[in-house]
Every structure is written in structure tokens, then in C-alpha cells.
Amino acid sequence: MPIKFICKDYGFDCDFVTTSKDVAGAIEEYSKHSNHEHGIEYSKEILMQFIMRKG
Ligand SMILES: [Zn+2]
């Protein structure tokens, strides 16, 4: 199952959605996005927890 980070889900008024097919890629993509666009640096551990919480 592809993992997607949907920026809106984290409370941003933003239409960004990751396109990577694998978890590592999606994490990489989203952490770059949040860093550049929102000035927030999520650690990989935190993003991993976001994924797990969604089940
Ligand atoms: Zn965003």
C-alpha cells in the first residue's frame, strides 16, 4: 500500500501530497516540503509515527 503524506491532514492550508511509492521516499519528500514551505523540520521518527497512527 502506498504511503501518502497529505499536508492538510497535519493542519496546513496546503494541497501538497507526496507521490513516492515507498515509505522512505514519502518521508523524505514530506520532510523536505514541510521544511521548505512551512519552515517546520519534522524528524523521520515523527513522520514514521504519523504513518503508524493512521493505521
Ligand atoms: Zn504543505
mmCIF file of the protein (N, C-alpha, C, O) and its ligand, coordinates in Angstrom:
data_MODEL
# 
_entry.id   MODEL 
# 
loop_
_entity.id 
_entity.type 
_entity.pdbx_number_of_molecules 
1 polymer     1 
2 non-polymer 1 
# 
_entity_poly.entity_id                      1 
_entity_poly.type                           'polypeptide(L)' 
_entity_poly.nstd_linkage                   no 
_entity_poly.nstd_monomer                   no 
_entity_poly.pdbx_seq_one_letter_code       MPIKFICKDYGFDCDFVTTSKDVAGAIEEYSKHSNHEHGIEYSKEILMQFIMRKG 
_entity_poly.pdbx_seq_one_letter_code_can   MPIKFICKDYGFDCDFVTTSKDVAGAIEEYSKHSNHEHGIEYSKEILMQFIMRKG 
_entity_poly.pdbx_strand_id                 A 
# 
loop_
_entity_poly_seq.entity_id 
_entity_poly_seq.num 
_entity_poly_seq.mon_id 
_entity_poly_seq.hetero 
1 1  MET n 
1 2  PRO n 
1 3  ILE n 
1 4  LYS n 
1 5  PHE n 
1 6  ILE n 
1 7  CYS n 
1 8  LYS n 
1 9  ASP n 
1 10 TYR n 
1 11 GLY n 
1 12 PHE n 
1 13 ASP n 
1 14 CYS n 
1 15 ASP n 
1 16 PHE n 
1 17 VAL n 
1 18 THR n 
1 19 THR n 
1 20 SER n 
1 21 LYS n 
1 22 ASP n 
1 23 VAL n 
1 24 ALA n 
1 25 GLY n 
1 26 ALA n 
1 27 ILE n 
1 28 GLU n 
1 29 GLU n 
1 30 TYR n 
1 31 SER n 
1 32 LYS n 
1 33 HIS n 
1 34 SER n 
1 35 ASN n 
1 36 HIS n 
1 37 GLU n 
1 38 HIS n 
1 39 GLY n 
1 40 ILE n 
1 41 GLU n 
1 42 TYR n 
1 43 SER n 
1 44 LYS n 
1 45 GLU n 
1 46 ILE n 
1 47 LEU n 
1 48 MET n 
1 49 GLN n 
1 50 PHE n 
1 51 ILE n 
1 52 MET n 
1 53 ARG n 
1 54 LYS n 
1 55 GLY n 
# 
loop_
_struct_asym.id 
_struct_asym.entity_id 
A 1 
B 2 
# 
loop_
_chem_comp.id 
_chem_comp.type 
_chem_comp.mon_nstd_flag 
ALA 'L-peptide linking' y 
ARG 'L-peptide linking' y 
ASN 'L-peptide linking' y 
ASP 'L-peptide linking' y 
CYS 'L-peptide linking' y 
GLN 'L-peptide linking' y 
GLU 'L-peptide linking' y 
GLY 'peptide linking'   y 
HIS 'L-peptide linking' y 
ILE 'L-peptide linking' y 
LEU 'L-peptide linking' y 
LYS 'L-peptide linking' y 
MET 'L-peptide linking' y 
PHE 'L-peptide linking' y 
PRO 'L-peptide linking' y 
SER 'L-peptide linking' y 
THR 'L-peptide linking' y 
TYR 'L-peptide linking' y 
VAL 'L-peptide linking' y 
ZN  non-polymer         . 
# 
_pdbx_entity_nonpoly.entity_id   2 
_pdbx_entity_nonpoly.name        ? 
_pdbx_entity_nonpoly.comp_id     ZN 
# 
_pdbx_nonpoly_scheme.asym_id         B 
_pdbx_nonpoly_scheme.entity_id       2 
_pdbx_nonpoly_scheme.mon_id          ZN 
_pdbx_nonpoly_scheme.ndb_seq_num     1 
_pdbx_nonpoly_scheme.pdb_seq_num     101 
_pdbx_nonpoly_scheme.auth_seq_num    101 
_pdbx_nonpoly_scheme.pdb_mon_id      ZN 
_pdbx_nonpoly_scheme.auth_mon_id     ZN 
_pdbx_nonpoly_scheme.pdb_strand_id   A 
_pdbx_nonpoly_scheme.pdb_ins_code    . 
# 
loop_
_atom_site.group_PDB 
_atom_site.id 
_atom_site.type_symbol 
_atom_site.label_atom_id 
_atom_site.label_alt_id 
_atom_site.label_comp_id 
_atom_site.label_asym_id 
_atom_site.label_entity_id 
_atom_site.label_seq_id 
_atom_site.pdbx_PDB_ins_code 
_atom_site.Cartn_x 
_atom_site.Cartn_y 
_atom_site.Cartn_z 
_atom_site.occupancy 
_atom_site.B_iso_or_equiv 
_atom_site.pdbx_formal_charge 
_atom_site.auth_seq_id 
_atom_site.auth_comp_id 
_atom_site.auth_asym_id 
_atom_site.auth_atom_id 
_atom_site.pdbx_PDB_model_num 
ATOM   1   N  N  . MET A 1 1  ? 0.839  -1.201 0.000  1.00 0.00 ? 1   MET A N  1 
ATOM   2   C  CA . MET A 1 1  ? 0.000  0.000  0.000  1.00 0.00 ? 1   MET A CA 1 
ATOM   3   C  C  . MET A 1 1  ? 0.873  1.249  0.000  1.00 0.00 ? 1   MET A C  1 
ATOM   4   O  O  . MET A 1 1  ? 1.737  1.397  0.864  1.00 0.00 ? 1   MET A O  1 
ATOM   5   N  N  . PRO A 1 2  ? 0.660  2.148  -0.955 1.00 0.00 ? 2   PRO A N  1 
ATOM   6   C  CA . PRO A 1 2  ? 1.494  3.344  -0.984 1.00 0.00 ? 2   PRO A CA 1 
ATOM   7   C  C  . PRO A 1 2  ? 1.198  4.248  0.209  1.00 0.00 ? 2   PRO A C  1 
ATOM   8   O  O  . PRO A 1 2  ? 0.055  4.404  0.640  1.00 0.00 ? 2   PRO A O  1 
ATOM   9   N  N  . ILE A 1 3  ? 2.259  4.827  0.714  1.00 0.00 ? 3   ILE A N  1 
ATOM   10  C  CA . ILE A 1 3  ? 2.141  5.752  1.831  1.00 0.00 ? 3   ILE A CA 1 
ATOM   11  C  C  . ILE A 1 3  ? 2.048  7.165  1.285  1.00 0.00 ? 3   ILE A C  1 
ATOM   12  O  O  . ILE A 1 3  ? 2.837  7.564  0.428  1.00 0.00 ? 3   ILE A O  1 
ATOM   13  N  N  . LYS A 1 4  ? 1.094  7.908  1.778  1.00 0.00 ? 4   LYS A N  1 
ATOM   14  C  CA . LYS A 1 4  ? 0.952  9.288  1.341  1.00 0.00 ? 4   LYS A CA 1 
ATOM   15  C  C  . LYS A 1 4  ? 0.920  10.200 2.545  1.00 0.00 ? 4   LYS A C  1 
ATOM   16  O  O  . LYS A 1 4  ? 0.251  9.929  3.542  1.00 0.00 ? 4   LYS A O  1 
ATOM   17  N  N  . PHE A 1 5  ? 1.664  11.296 2.427  1.00 0.00 ? 5   PHE A N  1 
ATOM   18  C  CA . PHE A 1 5  ? 1.513  12.359 3.401  1.00 0.00 ? 5   PHE A CA 1 
ATOM   19  C  C  . PHE A 1 5  ? 0.650  13.426 2.756  1.00 0.00 ? 5   PHE A C  1 
ATOM   20  O  O  . PHE A 1 5  ? 0.994  13.957 1.700  1.00 0.00 ? 5   PHE A O  1 
ATOM   21  N  N  . ILE A 1 6  ? -0.449 13.734 3.378  1.00 0.00 ? 6   ILE A N  1 
ATOM   22  C  CA . ILE A 1 6  ? -1.335 14.777 2.875  1.00 0.00 ? 6   ILE A CA 1 
ATOM   23  C  C  . ILE A 1 6  ? -1.205 15.963 3.820  1.00 0.00 ? 6   ILE A C  1 
ATOM   24  O  O  . ILE A 1 6  ? -1.600 15.900 4.985  1.00 0.00 ? 6   ILE A O  1 
ATOM   25  N  N  . CYS A 1 7  ? -0.648 17.034 3.295  1.00 0.00 ? 7   CYS A N  1 
ATOM   26  C  CA . CYS A 1 7  ? -0.293 18.166 4.147  1.00 0.00 ? 7   CYS A CA 1 
ATOM   27  C  C  . CYS A 1 7  ? -1.496 18.678 4.942  1.00 0.00 ? 7   CYS A C  1 
ATOM   28  O  O  . CYS A 1 7  ? -1.362 19.026 6.116  1.00 0.00 ? 7   CYS A O  1 
ATOM   29  N  N  . LYS A 1 8  ? -2.637 18.724 4.323  1.00 0.00 ? 8   LYS A N  1 
ATOM   30  C  CA . LYS A 1 8  ? -3.866 19.169 5.003  1.00 0.00 ? 8   LYS A CA 1 
ATOM   31  C  C  . LYS A 1 8  ? -4.132 18.397 6.288  1.00 0.00 ? 8   LYS A C  1 
ATOM   32  O  O  . LYS A 1 8  ? -4.617 18.956 7.272  1.00 0.00 ? 8   LYS A O  1 
ATOM   33  N  N  . ASP A 1 9  ? -3.811 17.108 6.267  1.00 0.00 ? 9   ASP A N  1 
ATOM   34  C  CA . ASP A 1 9  ? -4.048 16.263 7.439  1.00 0.00 ? 9   ASP A CA 1 
ATOM   35  C  C  . ASP A 1 9  ? -3.276 16.732 8.663  1.00 0.00 ? 9   ASP A C  1 
ATOM   36  O  O  . ASP A 1 9  ? -3.613 16.382 9.794  1.00 0.00 ? 9   ASP A O  1 
ATOM   37  N  N  . TYR A 1 10 ? -2.240 17.525 8.428  1.00 0.00 ? 10  TYR A N  1 
ATOM   38  C  CA . TYR A 1 10 ? -1.421 17.988 9.553  1.00 0.00 ? 10  TYR A CA 1 
ATOM   39  C  C  . TYR A 1 10 ? -1.721 19.428 9.914  1.00 0.00 ? 10  TYR A C  1 
ATOM   40  O  O  . TYR A 1 10 ? -0.951 20.084 10.616 1.00 0.00 ? 10  TYR A O  1 
ATOM   41  N  N  . GLY A 1 11 ? -2.853 19.910 9.422  1.00 0.00 ? 11  GLY A N  1 
ATOM   42  C  CA . GLY A 1 11 ? -3.325 21.218 9.849  1.00 0.00 ? 11  GLY A CA 1 
ATOM   43  C  C  . GLY A 1 11 ? -2.863 22.386 9.002  1.00 0.00 ? 11  GLY A C  1 
ATOM   44  O  O  . GLY A 1 11 ? -3.036 23.544 9.383  1.00 0.00 ? 11  GLY A O  1 
ATOM   45  N  N  . PHE A 1 12 ? -2.268 22.083 7.838  1.00 0.00 ? 12  PHE A N  1 
ATOM   46  C  CA . PHE A 1 12 ? -1.830 23.183 6.977  1.00 0.00 ? 12  PHE A CA 1 
ATOM   47  C  C  . PHE A 1 12 ? -2.868 23.455 5.902  1.00 0.00 ? 12  PHE A C  1 
ATOM   48  O  O  . PHE A 1 12 ? -3.550 22.544 5.431  1.00 0.00 ? 12  PHE A O  1 
ATOM   49  N  N  . ASP A 1 13 ? -2.977 24.716 5.523  1.00 0.00 ? 13  ASP A N  1 
ATOM   50  C  CA . ASP A 1 13 ? -3.838 25.080 4.418  1.00 0.00 ? 13  ASP A CA 1 
ATOM   51  C  C  . ASP A 1 13 ? -3.007 24.954 3.143  1.00 0.00 ? 13  ASP A C  1 
ATOM   52  O  O  . ASP A 1 13 ? -2.515 25.944 2.602  1.00 0.00 ? 13  ASP A O  1 
ATOM   53  N  N  . CYS A 1 14 ? -2.866 23.727 2.684  1.00 0.00 ? 14  CYS A N  1 
ATOM   54  C  CA . CYS A 1 14 ? -1.876 23.405 1.662  1.00 0.00 ? 14  CYS A CA 1 
ATOM   55  C  C  . CYS A 1 14 ? -2.333 22.140 0.922  1.00 0.00 ? 14  CYS A C  1 
ATOM   56  O  O  . CYS A 1 14 ? -2.832 21.201 1.542  1.00 0.00 ? 14  CYS A O  1 
ATOM   57  N  N  . ASP A 1 15 ? -2.160 22.123 -0.394 1.00 0.00 ? 15  ASP A N  1 
ATOM   58  C  CA . ASP A 1 15 ? -2.640 20.993 -1.181 1.00 0.00 ? 15  ASP A CA 1 
ATOM   59  C  C  . ASP A 1 15 ? -1.566 19.967 -1.494 1.00 0.00 ? 15  ASP A C  1 
ATOM   60  O  O  . ASP A 1 15 ? -1.771 19.084 -2.326 1.00 0.00 ? 15  ASP A O  1 
ATOM   61  N  N  . PHE A 1 16 ? -0.429 20.079 -0.836 1.00 0.00 ? 16  PHE A N  1 
ATOM   62  C  CA . PHE A 1 16 ? 0.657  19.160 -1.130 1.00 0.00 ? 16  PHE A CA 1 
ATOM   63  C  C  . PHE A 1 16 ? 0.338  17.730 -0.674 1.00 0.00 ? 16  PHE A C  1 
ATOM   64  O  O  . PHE A 1 16 ? -0.142 17.498 0.435  1.00 0.00 ? 16  PHE A O  1 
ATOM   65  N  N  . VAL A 1 17 ? 0.624  16.783 -1.575 1.00 0.00 ? 17  VAL A N  1 
ATOM   66  C  CA . VAL A 1 17 ? 0.510  15.354 -1.260 1.00 0.00 ? 17  VAL A CA 1 
ATOM   67  C  C  . VAL A 1 17 ? 1.755  14.676 -1.813 1.00 0.00 ? 17  VAL A C  1 
ATOM   68  O  O  . VAL A 1 17 ? 2.168  14.963 -2.937 1.00 0.00 ? 17  VAL A O  1 
ATOM   69  N  N  . THR A 1 18 ? 2.351  13.789 -1.045 1.00 0.00 ? 18  THR A N  1 
ATOM   70  C  CA . THR A 1 18 ? 3.548  13.108 -1.545 1.00 0.00 ? 18  THR A CA 1 
ATOM   71  C  C  . THR A 1 18 ? 3.171  12.097 -2.627 1.00 0.00 ? 18  THR A C  1 
ATOM   72  O  O  . THR A 1 18 ? 2.052  11.585 -2.658 1.00 0.00 ? 18  THR A O  1 
ATOM   73  N  N  . THR A 1 19 ? 4.119  11.826 -3.505 1.00 0.00 ? 19  THR A N  1 
ATOM   74  C  CA . THR A 1 19 ? 3.869  10.916 -4.620 1.00 0.00 ? 19  THR A CA 1 
ATOM   75  C  C  . THR A 1 19 ? 4.731  9.660  -4.578 1.00 0.00 ? 19  THR A C  1 
ATOM   76  O  O  . THR A 1 19 ? 4.569  8.767  -5.409 1.00 0.00 ? 19  THR A O  1 
ATOM   77  N  N  . SER A 1 20 ? 5.634  9.590  -3.623 1.00 0.00 ? 20  SER A N  1 
ATOM   78  C  CA . SER A 1 20 ? 6.519  8.425  -3.544 1.00 0.00 ? 20  SER A CA 1 
ATOM   79  C  C  . SER A 1 20 ? 5.745  7.144  -3.274 1.00 0.00 ? 20  SER A C  1 
ATOM   80  O  O  . SER A 1 20 ? 4.712  7.144  -2.604 1.00 0.00 ? 20  SER A O  1 
ATOM   81  N  N  . LYS A 1 21 ? 6.273  6.058  -3.812 1.00 0.00 ? 21  LYS A N  1 
ATOM   82  C  CA . LYS A 1 21 ? 5.604  4.766  -3.654 1.00 0.00 ? 21  LYS A CA 1 
ATOM   83  C  C  . LYS A 1 21 ? 6.056  4.025  -2.394 1.00 0.00 ? 21  LYS A C  1 
ATOM   84  O  O  . LYS A 1 21 ? 5.388  3.099  -1.932 1.00 0.00 ? 21  LYS A O  1 
ATOM   85  N  N  . ASP A 1 22 ? 7.179  4.438  -1.857 1.00 0.00 ? 22  ASP A N  1 
ATOM   86  C  CA . ASP A 1 22 ? 7.672  3.735  -0.669 1.00 0.00 ? 22  ASP A CA 1 
ATOM   87  C  C  . ASP A 1 22 ? 7.758  4.684  0.522  1.00 0.00 ? 22  ASP A C  1 
ATOM   88  O  O  . ASP A 1 22 ? 7.803  5.905  0.375  1.00 0.00 ? 22  ASP A O  1 
ATOM   89  N  N  . VAL A 1 23 ? 7.777  4.088  1.688  1.00 0.00 ? 23  VAL A N  1 
ATOM   90  C  CA . VAL A 1 23 ? 7.736  4.853  2.936  1.00 0.00 ? 23  VAL A CA 1 
ATOM   91  C  C  . VAL A 1 23 ? 8.915  5.816  3.060  1.00 0.00 ? 23  VAL A C  1 
ATOM   92  O  O  . VAL A 1 23 ? 8.742  6.990  3.387  1.00 0.00 ? 23  VAL A O  1 
ATOM   93  N  N  . ALA A 1 24 ? 10.112 5.301  2.793  1.00 0.00 ? 24  ALA A N  1 
ATOM   94  C  CA . ALA A 1 24 ? 11.306 6.132  2.941  1.00 0.00 ? 24  ALA A CA 1 
ATOM   95  C  C  . ALA A 1 24 ? 11.248 7.347  2.016  1.00 0.00 ? 24  ALA A C  1 
ATOM   96  O  O  . ALA A 1 24 ? 11.607 8.458  2.405  1.00 0.00 ? 24  ALA A O  1 
ATOM   97  N  N  . GLY A 1 25 ? 10.793 7.113  0.790  1.00 0.00 ? 25  GLY A N  1 
ATOM   98  C  CA . GLY A 1 25 ? 10.693 8.200  -0.174 1.00 0.00 ? 25  GLY A CA 1 
ATOM   99  C  C  . GLY A 1 25 ? 9.669  9.235  0.242  1.00 0.00 ? 25  GLY A C  1 
ATOM   100 O  O  . GLY A 1 25 ? 9.894  10.438 0.111  1.00 0.00 ? 25  GLY A O  1 
ATOM   101 N  N  . ALA A 1 26 ? 8.537  8.756  0.746  1.00 0.00 ? 26  ALA A N  1 
ATOM   102 C  CA . ALA A 1 26 ? 7.474  9.661  1.166  1.00 0.00 ? 26  ALA A CA 1 
ATOM   103 C  C  . ALA A 1 26 ? 7.921  10.507 2.347  1.00 0.00 ? 26  ALA A C  1 
ATOM   104 O  O  . ALA A 1 26 ? 7.635  11.702 2.413  1.00 0.00 ? 26  ALA A O  1 
ATOM   105 N  N  . ILE A 1 27 ? 8.614  9.885  3.265  1.00 0.00 ? 27  ILE A N  1 
ATOM   106 C  CA . ILE A 1 27 ? 9.139  10.606 4.429  1.00 0.00 ? 27  ILE A CA 1 
ATOM   107 C  C  . ILE A 1 27 ? 10.108 11.691 3.990  1.00 0.00 ? 27  ILE A C  1 
ATOM   108 O  O  . ILE A 1 27 ? 10.045 12.829 4.453  1.00 0.00 ? 27  ILE A O  1 
ATOM   109 N  N  . GLU A 1 28 ? 11.002 11.316 3.091  1.00 0.00 ? 28  GLU A N  1 
ATOM   110 C  CA . GLU A 1 28 ? 11.989 12.243 2.547  1.00 0.00 ? 28  GLU A CA 1 
ATOM   111 C  C  . GLU A 1 28 ? 11.287 13.433 1.881  1.00 0.00 ? 28  GLU A C  1 
ATOM   112 O  O  . GLU A 1 28 ? 11.618 14.595 2.118  1.00 0.00 ? 28  GLU A O  1 
ATOM   113 N  N  . GLU A 1 29 ? 10.319 13.098 1.050  1.00 0.00 ? 29  GLU A N  1 
ATOM   114 C  CA . GLU A 1 29 ? 9.594  14.106 0.298  1.00 0.00 ? 29  GLU A CA 1 
ATOM   115 C  C  . GLU A 1 29 ? 8.837  15.053 1.218  1.00 0.00 ? 29  GLU A C  1 
ATOM   116 O  O  . GLU A 1 29 ? 8.882  16.271 1.043  1.00 0.00 ? 29  GLU A O  1 
ATOM   117 N  N  . TYR A 1 30 ? 8.149  14.491 2.189  1.00 0.00 ? 30  TYR A N  1 
ATOM   118 C  CA . TYR A 1 30 ? 7.353  15.339 3.064  1.00 0.00 ? 30  TYR A CA 1 
ATOM   119 C  C  . TYR A 1 30 ? 8.218  16.182 3.989  1.00 0.00 ? 30  TYR A C  1 
ATOM   120 O  O  . TYR A 1 30 ? 7.897  17.338 4.264  1.00 0.00 ? 30  TYR A O  1 
ATOM   121 N  N  . SER A 1 31 ? 9.306  15.610 4.465  1.00 0.00 ? 31  SER A N  1 
ATOM   122 C  CA . SER A 1 31 ? 10.144 16.397 5.368  1.00 0.00 ? 31  SER A CA 1 
ATOM   123 C  C  . SER A 1 31 ? 10.777 17.572 4.622  1.00 0.00 ? 31  SER A C  1 
ATOM   124 O  O  . SER A 1 31 ? 10.944 18.652 5.187  1.00 0.00 ? 31  SER A O  1 
ATOM   125 N  N  . LYS A 1 32 ? 11.129 17.359 3.355  1.00 0.00 ? 32  LYS A N  1 
ATOM   126 C  CA . LYS A 1 32 ? 11.642 18.465 2.536  1.00 0.00 ? 32  LYS A CA 1 
ATOM   127 C  C  . LYS A 1 32 ? 10.575 19.522 2.340  1.00 0.00 ? 32  LYS A C  1 
ATOM   128 O  O  . LYS A 1 32 ? 10.832 20.717 2.493  1.00 0.00 ? 32  LYS A O  1 
ATOM   129 N  N  . HIS A 1 33 ? 9.383  19.078 2.001  1.00 0.00 ? 33  HIS A N  1 
ATOM   130 C  CA . HIS A 1 33 ? 8.282  20.003 1.756  1.00 0.00 ? 33  HIS A CA 1 
ATOM   131 C  C  . HIS A 1 33 ? 7.979  20.844 2.998  1.00 0.00 ? 33  HIS A C  1 
ATOM   132 O  O  . HIS A 1 33 ? 7.896  22.070 2.914  1.00 0.00 ? 33  HIS A O  1 
ATOM   133 N  N  . SER A 1 34 ? 7.816  20.202 4.127  1.00 0.00 ? 34  SER A N  1 
ATOM   134 C  CA . SER A 1 34 ? 7.442  20.951 5.325  1.00 0.00 ? 34  SER A CA 1 
ATOM   135 C  C  . SER A 1 34 ? 8.556  21.916 5.731  1.00 0.00 ? 34  SER A C  1 
ATOM   136 O  O  . SER A 1 34 ? 8.300  23.009 6.235  1.00 0.00 ? 34  SER A O  1 
ATOM   137 N  N  . ASN A 1 35 ? 9.770  21.493 5.503  1.00 0.00 ? 35  ASN A N  1 
ATOM   138 C  CA . ASN A 1 35 ? 10.903 22.346 5.807  1.00 0.00 ? 35  ASN A CA 1 
ATOM   139 C  C  . ASN A 1 35 ? 10.925 23.587 4.908  1.00 0.00 ? 35  ASN A C  1 
ATOM   140 O  O  . ASN A 1 35 ? 11.068 24.710 5.392  1.00 0.00 ? 35  ASN A O  1 
ATOM   141 N  N  . HIS A 1 36 ? 10.783 23.375 3.617  1.00 0.00 ? 36  HIS A N  1 
ATOM   142 C  CA . HIS A 1 36 ? 10.866 24.486 2.666  1.00 0.00 ? 36  HIS A CA 1 
ATOM   143 C  C  . HIS A 1 36 ? 9.624  25.364 2.674  1.00 0.00 ? 36  HIS A C  1 
ATOM   144 O  O  . HIS A 1 36 ? 9.728  26.590 2.623  1.00 0.00 ? 36  HIS A O  1 
ATOM   145 N  N  . GLU A 1 37 ? 8.464  24.752 2.737  1.00 0.00 ? 37  GLU A N  1 
ATOM   146 C  CA . GLU A 1 37 ? 7.224  25.516 2.593  1.00 0.00 ? 37  GLU A CA 1 
ATOM   147 C  C  . GLU A 1 37 ? 6.693  26.049 3.914  1.00 0.00 ? 37  GLU A C  1 
ATOM   148 O  O  . GLU A 1 37 ? 6.103  27.129 3.959  1.00 0.00 ? 37  GLU A O  1 
ATOM   149 N  N  . HIS A 1 38 ? 6.897  25.312 4.966  1.00 0.00 ? 38  HIS A N  1 
ATOM   150 C  CA . HIS A 1 38 ? 6.282  25.694 6.231  1.00 0.00 ? 38  HIS A CA 1 
ATOM   151 C  C  . HIS A 1 38 ? 7.304  26.007 7.319  1.00 0.00 ? 38  HIS A C  1 
ATOM   152 O  O  . HIS A 1 38 ? 6.942  26.421 8.421  1.00 0.00 ? 38  HIS A O  1 
ATOM   153 N  N  . GLY A 1 39 ? 8.577  25.807 7.005  1.00 0.00 ? 39  GLY A N  1 
ATOM   154 C  CA . GLY A 1 39 ? 9.612  26.115 7.975  1.00 0.00 ? 39  GLY A CA 1 
ATOM   155 C  C  . GLY A 1 39 ? 9.597  25.197 9.183  1.00 0.00 ? 39  GLY A C  1 
ATOM   156 O  O  . GLY A 1 39 ? 10.084 25.555 10.256 1.00 0.00 ? 39  GLY A O  1 
ATOM   157 N  N  . ILE A 1 40 ? 9.031  24.005 8.998  1.00 0.00 ? 40  ILE A N  1 
ATOM   158 C  CA . ILE A 1 40 ? 8.985  23.038 10.093 1.00 0.00 ? 40  ILE A CA 1 
ATOM   159 C  C  . ILE A 1 40 ? 9.809  21.827 9.722  1.00 0.00 ? 40  ILE A C  1 
ATOM   160 O  O  . ILE A 1 40 ? 9.624  21.235 8.659  1.00 0.00 ? 40  ILE A O  1 
ATOM   161 N  N  . GLU A 1 41 ? 10.713 21.466 10.598 1.00 0.00 ? 41  GLU A N  1 
ATOM   162 C  CA . GLU A 1 41 ? 11.569 20.329 10.319 1.00 0.00 ? 41  GLU A CA 1 
ATOM   163 C  C  . GLU A 1 41 ? 11.108 19.118 11.118 1.00 0.00 ? 41  GLU A C  1 
ATOM   164 O  O  . GLU A 1 41 ? 11.429 18.977 12.298 1.00 0.00 ? 41  GLU A O  1 
ATOM   165 N  N  . TYR A 1 42 ? 10.349 18.243 10.457 1.00 0.00 ? 42  TYR A N  1 
ATOM   166 C  CA . TYR A 1 42 ? 9.923  17.020 11.122 1.00 0.00 ? 42  TYR A CA 1 
ATOM   167 C  C  . TYR A 1 42 ? 11.045 16.003 11.057 1.00 0.00 ? 42  TYR A C  1 
ATOM   168 O  O  . TYR A 1 42 ? 11.689 15.855 10.018 1.00 0.00 ? 42  TYR A O  1 
ATOM   169 N  N  . SER A 1 43 ? 11.287 15.305 12.150 1.00 0.00 ? 43  SER A N  1 
ATOM   170 C  CA . SER A 1 43 ? 12.273 14.232 12.114 1.00 0.00 ? 43  SER A CA 1 
ATOM   171 C  C  . SER A 1 43 ? 11.635 13.004 11.482 1.00 0.00 ? 43  SER A C  1 
ATOM   172 O  O  . SER A 1 43 ? 10.413 12.867 11.440 1.00 0.00 ? 43  SER A O  1 
ATOM   173 N  N  . LYS A 1 44 ? 12.485 12.123 10.995 1.00 0.00 ? 44  LYS A N  1 
ATOM   174 C  CA . LYS A 1 44 ? 11.977 10.894 10.365 1.00 0.00 ? 44  LYS A CA 1 
ATOM   175 C  C  . LYS A 1 44 ? 11.190 10.051 11.359 1.00 0.00 ? 44  LYS A C  1 
ATOM   176 O  O  . LYS A 1 44 ? 10.228 9.379  10.986 1.00 0.00 ? 44  LYS A O  1 
ATOM   177 N  N  . GLU A 1 45 ? 11.592 10.087 12.605 1.00 0.00 ? 45  GLU A N  1 
ATOM   178 C  CA . GLU A 1 45 ? 10.894 9.317  13.632 1.00 0.00 ? 45  GLU A CA 1 
ATOM   179 C  C  . GLU A 1 45 ? 9.463  9.818  13.810 1.00 0.00 ? 45  GLU A C  1 
ATOM   180 O  O  . GLU A 1 45 ? 8.523  9.035  13.946 1.00 0.00 ? 45  GLU A O  1 
ATOM   181 N  N  . ILE A 1 46 ? 9.325  11.135 13.807 1.00 0.00 ? 46  ILE A N  1 
ATOM   182 C  CA . ILE A 1 46 ? 7.992  11.728 13.959 1.00 0.00 ? 46  ILE A CA 1 
ATOM   183 C  C  . ILE A 1 46 ? 7.111  11.367 12.770 1.00 0.00 ? 46  ILE A C  1 
ATOM   184 O  O  . ILE A 1 46 ? 5.948  11.002 12.938 1.00 0.00 ? 46  ILE A O  1 
ATOM   185 N  N  . LEU A 1 47 ? 7.667  11.470 11.582 1.00 0.00 ? 47  LEU A N  1 
ATOM   186 C  CA . LEU A 1 47 ? 6.879  11.159 10.390 1.00 0.00 ? 47  LEU A CA 1 
ATOM   187 C  C  . LEU A 1 47 ? 6.475  9.692  10.374 1.00 0.00 ? 47  LEU A C  1 
ATOM   188 O  O  . LEU A 1 47 ? 5.378  9.338  9.942  1.00 0.00 ? 47  LEU A O  1 
ATOM   189 N  N  . MET A 1 48 ? 7.369  8.857  10.847 1.00 0.00 ? 48  MET A N  1 
ATOM   190 C  CA . MET A 1 48 ? 7.072  7.435  10.970 1.00 0.00 ? 48  MET A CA 1 
ATOM   191 C  C  . MET A 1 48 ? 5.874  7.227  11.897 1.00 0.00 ? 48  MET A C  1 
ATOM   192 O  O  . MET A 1 48 ? 5.016  6.382  11.643 1.00 0.00 ? 48  MET A O  1 
ATOM   193 N  N  . GLN A 1 49 ? 5.831  8.006  12.965 1.00 0.00 ? 49  GLN A N  1 
ATOM   194 C  CA . GLN A 1 49 ? 4.711  7.900  13.905 1.00 0.00 ? 49  GLN A CA 1 
ATOM   195 C  C  . GLN A 1 49 ? 3.412  8.388  13.275 1.00 0.00 ? 49  GLN A C  1 
ATOM   196 O  O  . GLN A 1 49 ? 2.344  7.841  13.550 1.00 0.00 ? 49  GLN A O  1 
ATOM   197 N  N  . PHE A 1 50 ? 3.497  9.415  12.432 1.00 0.00 ? 50  PHE A N  1 
ATOM   198 C  CA . PHE A 1 50 ? 2.307  9.893  11.722 1.00 0.00 ? 50  PHE A CA 1 
ATOM   199 C  C  . PHE A 1 50 ? 1.716  8.751  10.895 1.00 0.00 ? 50  PHE A C  1 
ATOM   200 O  O  . PHE A 1 50 ? 0.502  8.548  10.873 1.00 0.00 ? 50  PHE A O  1 
ATOM   201 N  N  . ILE A 1 51 ? 2.583  8.019  10.225 1.00 0.00 ? 51  ILE A N  1 
ATOM   202 C  CA . ILE A 1 51 ? 2.136  6.908  9.391  1.00 0.00 ? 51  ILE A CA 1 
ATOM   203 C  C  . ILE A 1 51 ? 1.466  5.836  10.240 1.00 0.00 ? 51  ILE A C  1 
ATOM   204 O  O  . ILE A 1 51 ? 0.395  5.333  9.902  1.00 0.00 ? 51  ILE A O  1 
ATOM   205 N  N  . MET A 1 52 ? 2.109  5.500  11.335 1.00 0.00 ? 52  MET A N  1 
ATOM   206 C  CA . MET A 1 52 ? 1.606  4.402  12.157 1.00 0.00 ? 52  MET A CA 1 
ATOM   207 C  C  . MET A 1 52 ? 0.274  4.749  12.808 1.00 0.00 ? 52  MET A C  1 
ATOM   208 O  O  . MET A 1 52 ? -0.582 3.885  12.999 1.00 0.00 ? 52  MET A O  1 
ATOM   209 N  N  . ARG A 1 53 ? 0.113  6.019  13.144 1.00 0.00 ? 53  ARG A N  1 
ATOM   210 C  CA . ARG A 1 53 ? -1.125 6.440  13.776 1.00 0.00 ? 53  ARG A CA 1 
ATOM   211 C  C  . ARG A 1 53 ? -2.330 6.299  12.830 1.00 0.00 ? 53  ARG A C  1 
ATOM   212 O  O  . ARG A 1 53 ? -3.464 6.075  13.254 1.00 0.00 ? 53  ARG A O  1 
ATOM   213 N  N  . LYS A 1 54 ? -2.033 6.439  11.542 1.00 0.00 ? 54  LYS A N  1 
ATOM   214 C  CA . LYS A 1 54 ? -3.118 6.320  10.563 1.00 0.00 ? 54  LYS A CA 1 
ATOM   215 C  C  . LYS A 1 54 ? -3.550 4.863  10.369 1.00 0.00 ? 54  LYS A C  1 
ATOM   216 O  O  . LYS A 1 54 ? -4.634 4.578  9.859  1.00 0.00 ? 54  LYS A O  1 
ATOM   217 N  N  . GLY A 1 55 ? -2.685 3.970  10.783 1.00 0.00 ? 55  GLY A N  1 
ATOM   218 C  CA . GLY A 1 55 ? -3.003 2.564  10.655 1.00 0.00 ? 55  GLY A CA 1 
ATOM   219 C  C  . GLY A 1 55 ? -2.901 2.086  9.232  1.00 0.00 ? 55  GLY A C  1 
ATOM   220 O  O  . GLY A 1 55 ? -3.141 0.910  8.957  1.00 0.00 ? 55  GLY A O  1 
HETATM 221 ZN ZN . ZN  B 2 .  ? 2.341  21.857 2.837  1.00 0.00 2 101 ZN  A ZN 1 
# 
